[in-house]
Amino acid sequence: ERILHNLSILFERTFATAQELNRYRREVTARTNRVADGMVDAI
């Protein structure tokens, strides 16, 4: 629980459960992949 609290502060987003943290991780990964794909297409 303390880890979720600390990560909530770090990412400026509330994580009440590990499931919410994993959902956020998947969102960030998907966004990063889209940006990376766009950069590859631009080269």
N, CA, C and O of each residue as an XYZ file, in Angstrom:
172
protein
N       0.826     -1.194      0.000
C       0.000      0.000      0.000
C       0.869      1.256      0.000
O       0.557      2.233     -0.681
N       1.942      1.225      0.754
C       2.838      2.384      0.797
C       3.505      2.607     -0.558
O       3.729      3.743     -0.974
N       3.815      1.515     -1.232
C       4.423      1.631     -2.556
C       3.447      2.300     -3.524
O       3.841      3.174     -4.296
N       2.180      1.894     -3.484
C       1.181      2.513     -4.354
C       1.045      3.998     -4.045
O       0.895      4.816     -4.953
N       1.098      4.342     -2.773
C       1.023      5.747     -2.365
C       2.205      6.527     -2.942
O       2.024      7.604     -3.509
N       3.399      5.989     -2.797
C       4.595      6.666     -3.305
C       4.560      6.810     -4.827
O       4.936      7.853     -5.363
N       4.114      5.776     -5.512
C       4.022      5.853     -6.969
C       2.948      6.846     -7.398
O       3.094      7.520     -8.418
N       1.878      6.937     -6.630
C       0.837      7.922     -6.918
C       1.404      9.329     -6.860
O       1.087     10.167     -7.703
N       2.232      9.586     -5.876
C       2.871     10.899     -5.751
C       3.826     11.126     -6.923
O       3.825     12.195     -7.533
N       4.630     10.128     -7.229
C       5.625     10.246     -8.292
C       4.983     10.516     -9.653
O       5.450     11.376    -10.400
N       3.918      9.789     -9.976
C       3.287      9.903    -11.290
C       2.121     10.886    -11.308
O       1.479     11.066    -12.342
N       1.845     11.521    -10.175
C       0.751     12.484    -10.053
C      -0.570     11.890    -10.518
O      -1.351     12.536    -11.217
N      -0.803     10.644    -10.114
C      -2.029      9.920    -10.458
C      -2.284      8.917     -9.336
O      -1.349      8.280     -8.851
N      -3.518      8.776     -8.931
C      -3.840      7.904     -7.807
C      -3.927      6.442     -8.248
O      -4.598      6.113     -9.226
N      -3.236      5.577     -7.510
C      -3.305      4.131     -7.720
C      -3.779      3.497     -6.419
O      -3.023      3.421     -5.451
N      -5.023      3.044     -6.395
C      -5.563      2.423     -5.190
C      -5.227      0.934     -5.139
O      -5.168      0.333     -4.066
N      -5.008      0.351     -6.316
C      -4.716     -1.083     -6.382
C      -3.579     -1.335     -7.371
O      -3.261     -0.490     -8.209
N      -2.985     -2.501     -7.254
C      -1.942     -2.896     -8.205
C      -2.529     -3.024     -9.608
O      -1.834     -2.789    -10.596
N      -3.789     -3.392     -9.698
C      -4.451     -3.506    -10.997
C      -4.500     -2.145    -11.701
O      -4.281     -2.063    -12.910
N      -4.786     -1.085    -10.949
C      -4.796      0.258    -11.532
C      -3.395      0.660    -11.997
O      -3.242      1.284    -13.047
N      -2.392      0.307    -11.226
C      -1.011      0.602    -11.609
C      -0.646     -0.142    -12.896
O      -0.015      0.438    -13.780
N      -1.028     -1.400    -13.012
C      -0.748     -2.180    -14.221
C      -1.472     -1.608    -15.433
O      -0.923     -1.587    -16.534
N      -2.708     -1.145    -15.232
C      -3.462     -0.523    -16.318
C      -2.726      0.729    -16.807
O      -2.609      0.957    -18.011
N      -2.235      1.531    -15.868
C      -1.478      2.735    -16.218
C      -0.200      2.360    -16.973
O       0.149      2.999    -17.966
N       0.487      1.334    -16.506
C       1.715      0.876    -17.169
C       1.430      0.475    -18.615
O       2.198      0.805    -19.519
N       0.324     -0.238    -18.829
C      -0.037     -0.645    -20.195
C      -0.362      0.571    -21.067
O      -0.002      0.602    -22.244
N      -1.045      1.574    -20.493
C      -1.361      2.795    -21.240
C      -0.082      3.511    -21.671
O       0.045      3.932    -22.821
N       0.861      3.646    -20.744
C       2.116      4.336    -21.044
C       2.905      3.561    -22.092
O       3.474      4.160    -23.005
N       2.945      2.254    -21.972
C       3.656      1.422    -22.945
C       3.044      1.570    -24.333
O       3.765      1.679    -25.325
N       1.719      1.574    -24.403
C       1.044      1.720    -25.695
C       1.354      3.079    -26.310
O       1.619      3.170    -27.508
N       1.322      4.141    -25.495
C       1.639      5.482    -26.004
C       3.081      5.550    -26.495
O       3.358      6.126    -27.547
N       3.989      4.967    -25.736
C       5.407      4.977    -26.109
C       5.616      4.237    -27.425
O       6.380      4.684    -28.280
N       4.941      3.114    -27.582
C       5.072      2.341    -28.823
C       4.535      3.114    -30.017
O       5.115      3.059    -31.101
N       3.426      3.838    -29.830
C       2.873      4.636    -30.933
C       3.846      5.737    -31.338
O       4.042      5.986    -32.527
N       4.453      6.392    -30.361
C       5.427      7.452    -30.655
C       6.634      6.858    -31.369
O       7.111      7.419    -32.355
N       7.129      5.730    -30.877
C       8.291      5.086    -31.495
C       7.970      4.662    -32.926
O       8.808      4.808    -33.816
N       6.773      4.142    -33.154
C       6.380      3.749    -34.510
C       6.342      4.965    -35.424
O       6.736      4.876    -36.587
N       5.880      6.086    -34.918
C       5.841      7.315    -35.705
C       7.230      7.798    -36.050
O       7.454      8.317    -37.144
N       8.162      7.635    -35.136
C       9.535      8.066    -35.385
C      10.190      7.180    -36.429
O      10.946      7.671    -37.267
N       9.915      5.895    -36.393
C      10.478      4.970    -37.382
C       9.923      5.307    -38.759
O      10.661      5.284    -39.745
N       8.629      5.619    -38.839
C       8.016      5.966    -40.118
C       8.596      7.259    -40.684
O       8.640      7.439    -41.901
N       9.042      8.161    -39.803
C       9.550      9.459    -40.242
C      10.976      9.375    -40.783
O      11.439     10.293    -41.459
N      11.670      8.281    -40.488
C      13.083      8.161    -40.910
C      13.179      7.738    -42.354
O      14.281      7.587    -42.881
